[in-house]
């Protein structure tokens, strides 16, 4: 992606930037699943609060590292912290996009 096609350096823009990061079991974007709760920016540092599809998800470390790696590829991001939170509890009926719900068979 060229710099002119980059989403803006805003929380919403970085959510867009994170869309390619997928759950390795569901093959759906973490953003579309609603697993990324918050993105905040402080200078060149980005903080992400995310959750998992289940508290015991074996892919937690992989997902967190994938988000961190993706953020550090955005020009100007020097530091990326990813924190797991479990409140509110993830509910795909409320938090997933319509497209993700469709793919998950949730109506």
N, CA, C and O atoms as a MOPAC input file, in Angstrom:
PM7 MOZYME 1SCF
protein

 N      0.86200 1    -1.17100 1     0.00000 1
 C      0.00000 1     0.00000 1     0.00000 1
 C      0.90400 1     1.22800 1     0.00000 1
 O      1.77600 1     1.35900 1     0.85900 1
 N      0.70200 1     2.11300 1    -0.94500 1
 C      1.51300 1     3.32100 1    -0.99400 1
 C      1.04100 1     4.29400 1     0.07300 1
 O     -0.08000 1     4.20000 1     0.57100 1
 N      1.93100 1     5.24500 1     0.41700 1
 C      1.58400 1     6.19500 1     1.48000 1
 C      0.34400 1     6.99900 1     1.14800 1
 O     -0.40300 1     7.37900 1     2.05000 1
 N      0.10900 1     7.26800 1    -0.13600 1
 C     -1.08900 1     8.03700 1    -0.47600 1
 C     -2.36500 1     7.23000 1    -0.28400 1
 O     -3.45300 1     7.80200 1    -0.21500 1
 N     -2.24600 1     5.89800 1    -0.19600 1
 C     -3.41200 1     5.04900 1     0.04200 1
 C     -3.56000 1     4.63300 1     1.49900 1
 O     -4.47500 1     3.88500 1     1.84400 1
 N     -2.66200 1     5.11700 1     2.35500 1
 C     -2.74500 1     4.77000 1     3.77100 1
 C     -3.98400 1     5.38800 1     4.39200 1
 O     -4.36100 1     6.51100 1     4.05600 1
 N     -4.62000 1     4.65400 1     5.30000 1
 C     -5.70000 1     5.29300 1     6.05200 1
 C     -5.08400 1     6.36700 1     6.94700 1
 O     -3.88400 1     6.31800 1     7.21900 1
 N     -5.86600 1     7.32600 1     7.40600 1
 C     -5.31700 1     8.39900 1     8.23900 1
 C     -4.76800 1     7.86100 1     9.56300 1
 O     -5.20000 1     6.81900 1    10.05500 1
 N     -3.81400 1     8.59100 1    10.12100 1
 C     -3.21600 1     8.22700 1    11.40800 1
 C     -4.13600 1     8.68900 1    12.53000 1
 O     -3.84000 1     9.62200 1    13.27700 1
 N     -5.25800 1     7.99500 1    12.61300 1
 C     -6.28200 1     8.23500 1    13.62600 1
 C     -6.67700 1     6.86900 1    14.17800 1
 O     -6.37200 1     5.85000 1    13.55800 1
 N     -7.34500 1     6.82300 1    15.32100 1
 C     -7.78800 1     5.51400 1    15.80900 1
 C     -8.62200 1     4.75300 1    14.77500 1
 O     -8.42300 1     3.55400 1    14.58000 1
 N     -9.54700 1     5.43900 1    14.11800 1
 C    -10.38000 1     4.76700 1    13.11500 1
 C     -9.55100 1     4.33600 1    11.90700 1
 O     -9.76600 1     3.25600 1    11.35600 1
 N     -8.60500 1     5.17800 1    11.49700 1
 C     -7.72800 1     4.82400 1    10.38300 1
 C     -6.87900 1     3.60000 1    10.69600 1
 O     -6.67100 1     2.74700 1     9.83300 1
 N     -6.39000 1     3.51300 1    11.92600 1
 C     -5.59300 1     2.35000 1    12.30700 1
 C     -6.45000 1     1.09900 1    12.43800 1
 O     -5.96500 1    -0.00800 1    12.20100 1
 N     -7.71100 1     1.25800 1    12.81000 1
 C     -8.62200 1     0.09900 1    12.79300 1
 C     -8.72400 1    -0.43000 1    11.35900 1
 O     -8.70600 1    -1.64100 1    11.13400 1
 N     -8.82900 1     0.47500 1    10.40700 1
 C     -8.86800 1     0.08600 1     8.99100 1
 C     -7.57400 1    -0.64500 1     8.62400 1
 O     -7.60400 1    -1.67100 1     7.94500 1
 N     -6.44300 1    -0.10900 1     9.07800 1
 C     -5.12800 1    -0.68800 1     8.80900 1
 C     -5.02200 1    -2.11300 1     9.37300 1
 O     -4.32400 1    -2.95500 1     8.80800 1
 N     -5.71300 1    -2.37600 1    10.47900 1
 C     -5.64700 1    -3.68500 1    11.12800 1
 C     -6.58200 1    -4.72700 1    10.51500 1
 O     -6.52400 1    -5.89600 1    10.89600 1
 N     -7.42600 1    -4.33600 1     9.59000 1
 C     -8.39200 1    -5.28900 1     9.02400 1
 C     -7.76900 1    -6.54500 1     8.41200 1
 O     -8.40500 1    -7.59800 1     8.46500 1
 N     -6.57100 1    -6.50000 1     7.83900 1
 C     -6.00300 1    -7.73800 1     7.29200 1
 C     -5.61300 1    -8.78500 1     8.34300 1
 O     -5.38000 1    -9.94100 1     7.98900 1
 N     -5.53600 1    -8.41100 1     9.61300 1
 C     -5.16300 1    -9.37600 1    10.65300 1
 C     -6.37200 1   -10.26800 1    10.93600 1
 O     -7.42300 1    -9.79600 1    11.36900 1
 N     -6.19900 1   -11.57100 1    10.68200 1
 C     -7.32300 1   -12.50500 1    10.78600 1
 C     -7.15500 1   -13.49700 1    11.92800 1
 O     -6.03900 1   -13.83000 1    12.32900 1
 N     -8.27200 1   -13.95400 1    12.43300 1
 C     -8.30400 1   -15.05700 1    13.37800 1
 C     -7.88200 1   -16.31000 1    12.60400 1
 O     -8.47200 1   -16.60400 1    11.56400 1
 N     -6.86900 1   -17.06200 1    13.08300 1
 C     -6.36800 1   -18.20700 1    12.31900 1
 C     -7.32200 1   -19.40100 1    12.26100 1
 O     -7.11200 1   -20.31400 1    11.46200 1
 N     -8.35000 1   -19.41000 1    13.08200 1
 C     -9.31100 1   -20.51100 1    13.03900 1
 C    -10.57100 1   -20.13800 1    12.27500 1
 O    -11.16300 1   -20.97900 1    11.59800 1
 N    -10.98100 1   -18.88200 1    12.38100 1
 C    -12.21700 1   -18.44300 1    11.72400 1
 C    -11.96500 1   -17.81900 1    10.35400 1
 O    -12.88600 1   -17.70200 1     9.54600 1
 N    -10.72300 1   -17.41800 1    10.09100 1
 C    -10.34500 1   -16.77400 1     8.83100 1
 C    -11.16400 1   -15.51200 1     8.57600 1
 O    -11.55300 1   -15.22200 1     7.44500 1
 N    -11.41500 1   -14.77100 1     9.65000 1
 C    -12.12200 1   -13.49500 1     9.57400 1
 C    -11.28000 1   -12.44500 1    10.27100 1
 O    -10.53200 1   -12.74800 1    11.20000 1
 N    -11.40600 1   -11.21400 1     9.81800 1
 C    -10.67100 1   -10.09200 1    10.38400 1
 C    -11.01800 1    -9.89900 1    11.85600 1
 O    -12.18500 1    -9.97700 1    12.24100 1
 N    -10.00200 1    -9.64700 1    12.67300 1
 C    -10.24500 1    -9.35200 1    14.08700 1
 C    -11.09500 1    -8.10000 1    14.24200 1
 O    -11.92100 1    -8.00600 1    15.15000 1
 N    -10.88600 1    -7.14000 1    13.34700 1
 C    -11.68400 1    -5.90900 1    13.38300 1
 C    -13.13800 1    -6.23900 1    13.07100 1
 O    -14.03900 1    -5.79800 1    13.78400 1
 N    -13.37500 1    -7.00900 1    12.01200 1
 C    -14.74300 1    -7.36000 1    11.61900 1
 C    -15.43200 1    -8.21900 1    12.68100 1
 O    -16.64800 1    -8.14000 1    12.85900 1
 N    -14.65400 1    -9.03300 1    13.37900 1
 C    -15.22100 1    -9.84900 1    14.45500 1
 C    -15.57000 1    -9.01400 1    15.68500 1
 O    -16.30400 1    -9.46800 1    16.56200 1
 N    -15.04300 1    -7.79900 1    15.74500 1
 C    -15.30200 1    -6.94400 1    16.90400 1
 C    -14.39600 1    -7.25600 1    18.08000 1
 O    -14.72700 1    -6.92300 1    19.21800 1
 N    -13.26200 1    -7.88800 1    17.82900 1
 C    -12.34200 1    -8.25800 1    18.89900 1
 C    -11.40900 1    -7.12100 1    19.30200 1
 O    -10.79700 1    -7.17400 1    20.36900 1
 N    -11.29500 1    -6.10500 1    18.46900 1
 C    -10.47000 1    -4.94800 1    18.81600 1
 C    -11.39700 1    -3.90000 1    19.40900 1
 O    -12.22600 1    -3.32100 1    18.70800 1
 N    -11.25000 1    -3.66300 1    20.70000 1
 C    -12.15100 1    -2.76300 1    21.41300 1
 C    -11.74100 1    -1.30200 1    21.30600 1
 O    -12.60000 1    -0.42500 1    21.22400 1
 N    -10.44000 1    -1.03000 1    21.30500 1
 C    -10.00400 1     0.36400 1    21.34100 1
 C     -8.61500 1     0.50500 1    20.74900 1
 O     -7.74300 1    -0.33700 1    20.96500 1
 N     -8.42000 1     1.58400 1    19.99800 1
 C     -7.10500 1     1.97400 1    19.49900 1
 C     -6.88800 1     3.40600 1    19.95500 1
 O     -7.72400 1     4.27400 1    19.70200 1
 N     -5.77300 1     3.65600 1    20.62400 1
 C     -5.46000 1     5.02500 1    21.03300 1
 C     -4.03700 1     5.35800 1    20.60300 1
 O     -3.17800 1     4.48300 1    20.49200 1
 N     -3.81300 1     6.64500 1    20.36500 1
 C     -2.53800 1     7.12500 1    19.84600 1
 C     -1.98300 1     8.17000 1    20.80300 1
 O     -2.69900 1     9.07400 1    21.23600 1
 N     -0.70600 1     8.03800 1    21.12600 1
 C      0.00700 1     9.02400 1    21.93300 1
 C      1.33400 1     9.27400 1    21.22600 1
 O      2.28300 1     8.50900 1    21.39800 1
 N      1.40500 1    10.34200 1    20.43200 1
 C      2.61500 1    10.61100 1    19.66100 1
 C      2.84100 1     9.52400 1    18.62900 1
 O      2.00400 1     9.30700 1    17.75300 1
 N      3.99000 1     8.82900 1    18.73300 1
 C      4.29100 1     7.74500 1    17.78400 1
 C      4.00300 1     6.36400 1    18.37900 1
 O      4.42200 1     5.34300 1    17.83300 1
 N      3.28200 1     6.34600 1    19.50500 1
 C      2.93500 1     5.08400 1    20.16900 1
 C      1.44500 1     4.79600 1    20.01300 1
 O      0.60800 1     5.69400 1    20.10400 1
 N      1.13900 1     3.54100 1    19.78000 1
 C     -0.25200 1     3.10900 1    19.62300 1
 C     -0.54800 1     2.04600 1    20.68000 1
 O      0.23800 1     1.12100 1    20.88400 1
 N     -1.67700 1     2.19100 1    21.33800 1
 C     -2.14800 1     1.20500 1    22.31300 1
 C     -3.43400 1     0.58500 1    21.78700 1
 O     -4.31800 1     1.28100 1    21.28800 1
 N     -3.52300 1    -0.71800 1    21.90600 1
 C     -4.71200 1    -1.44600 1    21.46300 1
 C     -5.24300 1    -2.27300 1    22.63100 1
 O     -4.48900 1    -2.95600 1    23.32300 1
 N     -6.54800 1    -2.19500 1    22.83200 1
 C     -7.22900 1    -3.09000 1    23.76800 1
 C     -8.03500 1    -4.05800 1    22.91900 1
 O     -8.81600 1    -3.65500 1    22.05600 1
 N     -7.83200 1    -5.33500 1    23.17800 1
 C     -8.53400 1    -6.35500 1    22.40300 1
 C     -8.99000 1    -7.46900 1    23.32500 1
 O     -8.57500 1    -7.55700 1    24.48000 1
 N     -9.84800 1    -8.31300 1    22.79000 1
 C    -10.28200 1    -9.49100 1    23.52100 1
 C    -10.13300 1   -10.70100 1    22.61200 1
 O     -9.61600 1   -10.60100 1    21.50000 1
 N    -10.58600 1   -11.82600 1    23.09400 1
 C    -10.50000 1   -13.07900 1    22.35400 1
 C    -11.89300 1   -13.67200 1    22.20500 1
 O    -12.82100 1   -13.28700 1    22.91600 1
 N    -12.03100 1   -14.60300 1    21.28300 1
 C    -13.32900 1   -15.25700 1    21.12000 1
 C    -13.68400 1   -16.08300 1    22.34900 1
 O    -14.86200 1   -16.29200 1    22.64200 1
 N    -12.65800 1   -16.55700 1    23.07500 1
 C    -12.87200 1   -17.23900 1    24.35600 1
 C    -11.64700 1   -16.97500 1    25.23000 1
 O    -10.53900 1   -16.85000 1    24.70800 1
 N    -11.82400 1   -16.88700 1    26.54500 1
 C    -10.69600 1   -16.56900 1    27.42700 1
 C     -9.51400 1   -17.53300 1    27.30000 1
 O     -8.37300 1   -17.12500 1    27.51600 1
 N     -9.75500 1   -18.77900 1    26.96000 1
 C     -8.68000 1   -19.75800 1    26.83900 1
 C     -8.15000 1   -19.93200 1    25.43100 1
 O     -7.51400 1   -20.94400 1    25.13600 1
 N     -8.39200 1   -18.98300 1    24.56600 1
 C     -7.98000 1   -19.08800 1    23.16000 1
 C     -6.47900 1   -19.37300 1    23.05600 1
 O     -5.67100 1   -18.59300 1    23.56100 1
 N     -6.09500 1   -20.47600 1    22.41000 1
 C     -4.67700 1   -20.81100 1    22.29800 1
 C     -3.90000 1   -19.88800 1    21.35700 1
 O     -2.67000 1   -19.93200 1    21.33300 1
 N     -4.58800 1   -19.06800 1    20.59700 1
 C     -3.93200 1   -18.17500 1    19.63900 1
 C     -3.68200 1   -16.77900 1    20.19800 1
 O     -3.29300 1   -15.88800 1    19.44300 1
 N     -3.89000 1   -16.56100 1    21.48700 1
 C     -3.77900 1   -15.21800 1    22.06900 1
 C     -2.44200 1   -14.55400 1    21.74400 1
 O     -2.41700 1   -13.42800 1    21.24900 1
 N     -1.34300 1   -15.23300 1    22.01600 1
 C     -0.02200 1   -14.65600 1    21.76000 1
 C      0.19300 1   -14.34900 1    20.29200 1
 O      0.73100 1   -13.30000 1    19.93900 1
 N     -0.22600 1   -15.26300 1    19.44400 1
 C     -0.10100 1   -15.06600 1    17.99700 1
 C     -0.90100 1   -13.85000 1    17.53800 1
 O     -0.40400 1   -13.03700 1    16.75900 1
 N     -2.13500 1   -13.72300 1    18.01900 1
 C     -2.98600 1   -12.60400 1    17.61800 1
 C     -2.40300 1   -11.27300 1    18.07600 1
 O     -2.36700 1   -10.30700 1    17.31300 1
 N     -1.94800 1   -11.22800 1    19.32000 1
 C     -1.36800 1    -9.99100 1    19.84700 1
 C     -0.12200 1    -9.60000 1    19.05800 1
 O      0.06200 1    -8.42800 1    18.72700 1
 N      0.73300 1   -10.57600 1    18.75700 1
 C      1.94500 1   -10.28400 1    17.99300 1
 C      1.60200 1    -9.85900 1    16.56900 1
 O      2.26100 1    -8.98000 1    16.01600 1
 N      0.59500 1   -10.46000 1    15.97400 1
 C      0.18100 1   -10.08600 1    14.61300 1
 C     -0.30400 1    -8.64000 1    14.56700 1
 O      0.00400 1    -7.90900 1    13.62600 1
 N     -1.06200 1    -8.22600 1    15.58100 1
 C     -1.52500 1    -6.83800 1    15.64500 1
 C     -0.33600 1    -5.90500 1    15.82100 1
 O     -0.22700 1    -4.89500 1    15.12600 1
 N      0.55300 1    -6.24200 1    16.74700 1
 C      1.74100 1    -5.42000 1    16.99300 1
 C      2.57000 1    -5.28600 1    15.71000 1
 O      2.96600 1    -4.18200 1    15.33700 1
 N      2.82600 1    -6.40200 1    15.04500 1
 C      3.62500 1    -6.38100 1    13.81300 1
 C      2.97400 1    -5.51100 1    12.74900 1
 O      3.65600 1    -4.73300 1    12.08200 1
 N      1.68000 1    -5.63300 1    12.58800 1
 C      0.95900 1    -4.84400 1    11.57300 1
 C      1.04700 1    -3.35500 1    11.90000 1
 O      1.30100 1    -2.54600 1    11.00700 1
 N      0.84500 1    -2.98500 1    13.14900 1
 C      0.91500 1    -1.57000 1    13.52900 1
 C      2.30100 1    -0.99400 1    13.28800 1
 O      2.42600 1     0.14900 1    12.84800 1
 N      3.34100 1    -1.76500 1    13.56700 1
 C      4.70500 1    -1.26300 1    13.39000 1
 C      5.07700 1    -1.09500 1    11.92100 1
 O      6.09800 1    -0.48000 1    11.61300 1
 N      4.27300 1    -1.62500 1    11.01800 1
 C      4.48600 1    -1.40600 1     9.58000 1
 C      3.88300 1    -0.08700 1     9.10800 1
 O      4.16800 1     0.36100 1     7.99800 1
 N      3.05500 1     0.53500 1     9.93700 1
 C      2.44700 1     1.81800 1     9.56400 1
 C      3.51600 1     2.89600 1     9.73800 1
 O      4.11100 1     3.00000 1    10.81100 1
 N      3.77000 1     3.70600 1     8.69500 1
 C      4.80200 1     4.73900 1     8.79600 1
 C      4.55400 1     5.68000 1     9.97800 1
 O      3.46100 1     6.22300 1    10.14300 1
 N      5.58500 1     5.85600 1    10.78700 1
 C      5.49100 1     6.77100 1    11.91900 1
 C      5.15200 1     6.11600 1    13.23900 1
 O      5.25800 1     6.75800 1    14.28400 1
 N      4.74500 1     4.84600 1    13.22400 1
 C      4.46200 1     4.14900 1    14.48100 1
 C      5.77100 1     3.52500 1    14.97100 1
 O      6.35300 1     2.67200 1    14.30100 1
 N      6.22300 1     3.96000 1    16.14500 1
 C      7.47600 1     3.46500 1    16.70900 1
 C      7.25700 1     2.42700 1    17.80100 1
 O      8.14100 1     1.61700 1    18.08100 1
 N      6.08200 1     2.45000 1    18.41500 1
 C      5.80400 1     1.54300 1    19.52500 1
 C      4.34600 1     1.11700 1    19.44700 1
 O      3.46500 1     1.93000 1    19.16900 1
 N      4.10100 1    -0.15500 1    19.69400 1
 C      2.72800 1    -0.66500 1    19.69000 1
 C      2.55400 1    -1.61100 1    20.86800 1
 O      3.25600 1    -2.61600 1    20.98100 1
 N      1.62200 1    -1.28300 1    21.73100 1
 C      1.29400 1    -2.13900 1    22.87200 1
 C     -0.09500 1    -2.71700 1    22.65600 1
 O     -1.02800 1    -2.00300 1    22.28900 1
 N     -0.21900 1    -4.00600 1    22.88500 1
 C     -1.50400 1    -4.68700 1    22.73500 1
 C     -1.83500 1    -5.33600 1    24.07500 1
 O     -1.05000 1    -6.11700 1    24.61400 1
 N     -3.00600 1    -4.99800 1    24.60100 1
 C     -3.43300 1    -5.53700 1    25.89500 1
 C     -4.72200 1    -6.32600 1    25.73400 1
 O     -5.63500 1    -5.92800 1    25.01100 1
 N     -4.77000 1    -7.45100 1    26.42400 1
 C     -5.99100 1    -8.25600 1    26.44600 1
 C     -6.90300 1    -7.77100 1    27.55900 1
 O     -6.46300 1    -7.52200 1    28.68100 1
 N     -8.16700 1    -7.64100 1    27.23100 1
 C     -9.19100 1    -7.31400 1    28.22300 1
 C    -10.34200 1    -8.29900 1    28.03000 1
 O    -10.55400 1    -8.81500 1    26.93300 1
 N    -11.06300 1    -8.54600 1    29.08300 1
 C    -12.18000 1    -9.48900 1    28.98200 1
 C    -13.49900 1    -8.86800 1    29.41800 1
 O    -14.49700 1    -9.56500 1    29.60200 1
 N    -13.49100 1    -7.56600 1    29.57700 1
 C    -14.71700 1    -6.81700 1    29.86200 1
 C    -14.80700 1    -5.69300 1    28.85300 1
 O    -13.84600 1    -4.93500 1    28.72100 1
 N    -15.87000 1    -5.54700 1    28.15800 1
 C    -17.03600 1    -6.41900 1    28.17900 1
 C    -16.73000 1    -7.75500 1    27.50200 1
 O    -15.83900 1    -7.85800 1    26.65900 1
 N    -17.48100 1    -8.75100 1    27.88900 1
 C    -17.34000 1   -10.07300 1    27.28100 1
 C    -17.71300 1    -9.97200 1    25.80500 1
 O    -18.69300 1    -9.32300 1    25.44200 1
 N    -16.91200 1   -10.62700 1    24.95900 1
 C    -17.16900 1   -10.58300 1    23.51800 1
 C    -18.47700 1   -11.29200 1    23.19700 1
 O    -18.71500 1   -12.41800 1    23.63400 1
 N    -19.30700 1   -10.62000 1    22.43700 1
 C    -20.58200 1   -11.16800 1    21.98300 1
 C    -20.69500 1   -10.88500 1    20.48900 1
 O    -20.96300 1    -9.74700 1    20.10100 1
 N    -20.49500 1   -11.89200 1    19.64400 1
 C    -20.51100 1   -11.63800 1    18.20600 1
 C    -21.83300 1   -11.07400 1    17.70200 1
 O    -21.85200 1   -10.37300 1    16.69100 1
 N    -22.92200 1   -11.35800 1    18.37500 1
 C    -24.22000 1   -10.81900 1    17.93700 1
 C    -24.25300 1    -9.29700 1    18.06000 1
 O    -24.93100 1    -8.61500 1    17.29200 1
 N    -23.51400 1    -8.78000 1    19.03000 1
 C    -23.49000 1    -7.33400 1    19.26800 1
 C    -22.26300 1    -6.65600 1    18.67500 1
 O    -22.33900 1    -5.48900 1    18.29000 1
 N    -21.13600 1    -7.35600 1    18.59200 1
 C    -19.86300 1    -6.71200 1    18.28700 1
 C    -19.32900 1    -6.97400 1    16.88400 1
 O    -18.55700 1    -6.16700 1    16.36700 1
 N    -19.71100 1    -8.06300 1    16.26700 1
 C    -19.20500 1    -8.39100 1    14.93300 1
 C    -19.94500 1    -7.58200 1    13.87200 1
 O    -21.09700 1    -7.18800 1    14.05300 1
 N    -19.25000 1    -7.34700 1    12.76400 1
 C    -19.87700 1    -6.65100 1    11.63900 1
 C    -20.94200 1    -7.55600 1    11.02100 1
 O    -20.96700 1    -8.76100 1    11.27000 1
 N    -21.80800 1    -6.96800 1    10.22300 1
 C    -22.85300 1    -7.76100 1     9.55000 1
 C    -22.22800 1    -8.83200 1     8.65800 1
 O    -22.71900 1    -9.95900 1     8.59600 1
 N    -21.14700 1    -8.47900 1     7.97300 1
 C    -20.47100 1    -9.44100 1     7.09500 1
 C    -19.90800 1   -10.61200 1     7.90300 1
 O    -20.04000 1   -11.76700 1     7.49800 1
 N    -19.28400 1   -10.31600 1     9.04200 1
 C    -18.73400 1   -11.38300 1     9.88400 1
 C    -19.85500 1   -12.25500 1    10.44100 1
 O    -19.72700 1   -13.47900 1    10.48000 1
 N    -20.95300 1   -11.63300 1    10.87100 1
 C    -22.08400 1   -12.41200 1    11.39400 1
 C    -22.62000 1   -13.34800 1    10.32000 1
 O    -22.95500 1   -14.49900 1    10.59800 1
 N    -22.69800 1   -12.84800 1     9.09900 1
 C    -23.17400 1   -13.64900 1     7.98000 1
 C    -22.27200 1   -14.86900 1     7.78000 1
 O    -22.75400 1   -15.99000 1     7.61600 1
 N    -20.95800 1   -14.63600 1     7.79400 1
 C    -20.00700 1   -15.72800 1     7.59300 1
 C    -20.01400 1   -16.71300 1     8.75400 1
 O    -19.73100 1   -17.89700 1     8.57100 1
 N    -20.33700 1   -16.22300 1     9.95400 1
 C    -20.40600 1   -17.09100 1    11.12900 1
 C    -21.75000 1   -17.79900 1    11.25500 1
 O    -21.91700 1   -18.67400 1    12.10400 1
 N    -22.70300 1   -17.42200 1    10.41200 1
 C    -24.02800 1   -18.02400 1    10.46400 1
 C    -24.88700 1   -17.48000 1    11.58400 1
 O    -25.77200 1   -18.17200 1    12.08700 1
 N    -24.62800 1   -16.23100 1    11.98100 1
 C    -25.41300 1   -15.58600 1    13.04000 1
 C    -26.42300 1   -14.66500 1    12.37400 1
 O    -26.05600 1   -13.76400 1    11.61900 1
 N    -27.71500 1   -14.90500 1    12.66500 1
 C    -28.74400 1   -14.05400 1    12.05600 1
 C    -29.47700 1   -13.28400 1    13.09200 1
 O    -30.38000 1   -12.51400 1    12.76500 1

